[in-house]
Amino acid sequence: MSFDNAYEKAYALDMNSPIPSTLTVSDARANLYDMMEEVRKYLKRFVITHHGKPQAVLLPVEDLESWEETLDILSNKKLMRDIRQAEKDFKAGRYYTLDEVEQRLQLKEKPRKRRSS
């Protein structure tokens, strides 16, 4: 399923879902199975409140893993310097195409000439 398709489904579901995206602990407990299904099928997120304050979020594991990976990258100063330098190099035209890299590393086979019979 593409991201756009999943997003459209999630948005449509959110508009028609009997379960609100923010709910109390008691309501979450009563609807946990249905919430898990909506998270799995439609990438929906739920905010769970306790005494009127947001306390937890139920979201797809993939979202959490993506956020953790993004935080790891953003907190790595050397990697961020390298990314910024790569962006400058790209804008200045200092890069190689995939074909150039493959040719330089001799990864592509040269077309063989067919023998004539």
Sine and cosine of phi, psi and omega as CSV:
sin_phi,cos_phi,sin_psi,cos_psi,sin_omega,cos_omega
0.00,0.00,0.77,-0.64,0.01,-1.00
-0.96,0.28,0.33,-0.94,0.00,-1.00
-0.87,0.49,-0.71,0.70,-0.04,-1.00
-0.87,0.49,-0.69,0.72,0.00,-1.00
-0.90,0.43,-0.70,0.72,0.01,-1.00
-0.90,0.45,-0.65,0.76,0.00,-1.00
-0.90,0.44,-0.69,0.72,0.02,-1.00
-0.88,0.48,-0.68,0.73,0.02,-1.00
-0.89,0.45,-0.69,0.72,-0.02,-1.00
-0.89,0.45,-0.68,0.73,-0.01,-1.00
-0.90,0.43,-0.70,0.71,0.02,-1.00
-0.89,0.46,-0.67,0.74,-0.01,-1.00
-0.91,0.42,-0.66,0.75,-0.03,-1.00
-0.86,0.51,-0.61,0.80,-0.01,-1.00
-0.95,0.31,-0.47,0.88,-0.08,-1.00
-0.94,-0.34,-0.05,1.00,-0.11,-0.99
-0.94,0.33,0.69,-0.73,0.09,-1.00
-0.96,0.28,-0.24,0.97,-0.02,-1.00
-0.98,-0.18,0.86,-0.52,0.03,-1.00
-0.93,0.37,0.38,-0.92,-0.03,-1.00
-0.97,0.24,-0.28,0.96,0.11,-0.99
-0.84,-0.55,0.80,-0.60,-0.03,-1.00
-0.50,-0.86,0.30,-0.95,-0.02,-1.00
-0.96,0.26,0.26,-0.97,0.06,-1.00
-0.84,0.54,-0.69,0.72,-0.01,-1.00
-0.88,0.47,-0.71,0.70,0.02,-1.00
-0.91,0.40,-0.62,0.79,0.03,-1.00
-0.89,0.45,-0.69,0.72,0.02,-1.00
-0.87,0.50,-0.68,0.73,-0.04,-1.00
-0.94,0.34,-0.44,0.90,-0.09,-1.00
-0.90,-0.43,0.27,0.96,-0.15,-0.99
-0.83,0.56,-0.73,0.69,-0.03,-1.00
-0.87,0.50,-0.73,0.68,0.00,-1.00
-0.90,0.43,-0.60,0.80,0.05,-1.00
-0.89,0.45,-0.70,0.72,0.01,-1.00
-0.87,0.49,-0.63,0.77,0.03,-1.00
-0.90,0.44,-0.68,0.73,0.01,-1.00
-0.92,0.38,-0.58,0.81,0.07,-1.00
-0.90,0.43,-0.72,0.69,-0.05,-1.00
-0.93,0.38,-0.75,0.66,-0.11,-0.99
-0.98,0.17,-0.60,0.80,-0.18,-0.98
-0.85,-0.52,0.14,0.99,0.03,-1.00
0.86,0.52,0.47,0.88,-0.02,-1.00
-0.97,0.25,0.47,-0.88,0.06,-1.00
-0.88,-0.47,0.56,-0.83,0.03,-1.00
-0.80,-0.60,0.69,-0.73,0.11,-0.99
-0.98,-0.20,0.78,-0.63,-0.03,-1.00
-0.94,-0.33,0.81,-0.59,-0.05,-1.00
-0.96,-0.27,0.41,-0.91,0.09,-1.00
-0.67,-0.74,0.83,-0.55,-0.09,-1.00
0.82,0.58,0.62,0.78,0.09,-1.00
0.99,0.17,0.01,1.00,-0.02,-1.00
-0.91,-0.42,0.68,-0.73,0.05,-1.00
-0.86,0.51,0.78,-0.63,-0.04,-1.00
-0.83,-0.55,-0.45,0.89,-0.07,-1.00
-0.44,-0.90,0.29,-0.96,0.04,-1.00
-0.73,-0.68,0.70,-0.72,0.12,-0.99
-0.96,-0.27,0.88,-0.48,-0.06,-1.00
-0.56,-0.83,0.28,-0.96,0.02,-1.00
-0.87,0.49,0.62,-0.78,0.02,-1.00
-0.84,0.55,-0.62,0.78,-0.01,-1.00
-0.86,0.52,-0.61,0.79,0.04,-1.00
-0.90,0.44,-0.72,0.69,0.01,-1.00
-0.87,0.49,-0.73,0.68,0.00,-1.00
-0.88,0.47,-0.63,0.77,0.03,-1.00
-0.90,0.44,-0.70,0.72,0.02,-1.00
-0.89,0.45,-0.67,0.75,0.01,-1.00
-0.90,0.44,-0.66,0.75,0.02,-1.00
-0.91,0.42,-0.66,0.75,0.03,-1.00
-0.88,0.47,-0.69,0.72,0.02,-1.00
-0.89,0.45,-0.63,0.78,0.05,-1.00
-0.87,0.49,-0.70,0.72,-0.01,-1.00
-0.91,0.41,-0.74,0.67,-0.04,-1.00
-0.91,0.42,-0.46,0.89,-0.01,-1.00
-1.00,0.03,-0.09,1.00,0.02,-1.00
-1.00,-0.04,0.98,-0.18,-0.10,-0.99
-0.87,0.50,-0.68,0.74,-0.01,-1.00
-0.90,0.43,-0.71,0.71,0.01,-1.00
-0.88,0.47,-0.67,0.75,0.02,-1.00
-0.91,0.42,-0.62,0.78,0.08,-1.00
-0.88,0.48,-0.70,0.72,0.01,-1.00
-0.89,0.46,-0.64,0.77,0.02,-1.00
-0.90,0.43,-0.71,0.70,0.02,-1.00
-0.89,0.46,-0.65,0.76,0.04,-1.00
-0.91,0.42,-0.67,0.75,0.02,-1.00
-0.88,0.47,-0.63,0.78,0.04,-1.00
-0.90,0.43,-0.66,0.75,0.05,-1.00
-0.90,0.44,-0.69,0.72,0.02,-1.00
-0.87,0.49,-0.68,0.73,-0.01,-1.00
-0.89,0.46,-0.73,0.69,0.01,-1.00
-0.88,0.47,-0.53,0.85,0.00,-1.00
-1.00,0.09,0.00,1.00,0.02,-1.00
0.99,0.12,0.22,0.98,0.01,-1.00
-1.00,-0.06,0.99,0.14,0.02,-1.00
-0.38,-0.92,0.22,-0.97,0.06,-1.00
-0.89,-0.45,0.58,-0.82,0.10,-0.99
-0.98,0.20,0.26,-0.97,0.04,-1.00
-0.87,0.50,-0.67,0.74,0.03,-1.00
-0.87,0.50,-0.67,0.75,0.01,-1.00
-0.90,0.44,-0.66,0.75,0.01,-1.00
-0.91,0.41,-0.73,0.69,0.01,-1.00
-0.87,0.49,-0.66,0.76,0.01,-1.00
-0.92,0.40,-0.70,0.71,-0.02,-1.00
-0.89,0.45,-0.61,0.79,0.00,-1.00
-1.00,0.01,0.04,1.00,-0.01,-1.00
0.83,0.56,0.72,0.69,0.01,-1.00
-1.00,0.00,-0.39,0.92,0.00,-1.00
-1.00,-0.05,0.69,-0.73,0.09,-1.00
-0.98,0.21,0.67,-0.74,0.07,-1.00
-0.96,0.26,0.62,-0.78,0.01,-1.00
-0.86,0.51,0.72,-0.69,0.01,-1.00
-1.00,0.06,0.62,-0.78,0.06,-1.00
-0.98,0.18,0.69,-0.72,0.03,-1.00
-0.99,0.12,0.65,-0.76,0.06,-1.00
-0.98,0.20,0.67,-0.74,0.06,-1.00
-1.00,0.02,0.66,-0.75,-0.06,-1.00
-1.00,0.07,0.00,0.00,0.00,0.00
